[in-house]
Amino acid sequence: MKKLYWIIIAVLGTALAVSVGIAAVQSSHLKSLKAQVAEQSAVIDSLLTRRMTVFDVHLNVTDKSTNKIYGRYNKGTIQMPSNKSYVLELDSISMNVGN
């Protein structure tokens, strides 16, 4: 009977030691996450206080491309996609605004 008590005490002691170890690791991880949040907040605040210039940019495109298919004596249907996308990229480093 005494052996059973010692086994129970040993199991409870081991469980307590493991719980304390896990709590220490979680506490350390939580501290590093709080430091990351503080650093990110400082970066976001510095970006918000930066002087910005706003541009209205319009992209006008006239697409005159044609598809010529020579299929003499061929029967059937040829499906070609007609969706085209155009991208306007602005380089903010080389852009100057005159007043």
C-alpha positions, 0 to 999 in steps of 0.5 A: 500500500505504501508503494502505491502512495509513493507511485502516486506522489511520484506521478503527481510530482512529475506532472507538476514539474512538466507543467512548470516547464511548459508554463516557463516556455509559454511565458518566454514565447509570450514575451517575444510575441509582445516584443514583436507587436511593439516593434511592428507598431513602431514601424506602422506609426513611422509609416503613417507619419511619412509625407505622402503624395497622392496621384490620380492615374488613368490607363487608357488602352486601345487594343487593335490586336487581331487573330488571323486563322487560316483553316481552309477545308477545316471544320469545327470551332476554335475558341480563343480567350478574349480577356486581356489585362493591362498593368500600369506600374509607377516607380515612386523613386524616380517620380518628381512632383513640381510645385 
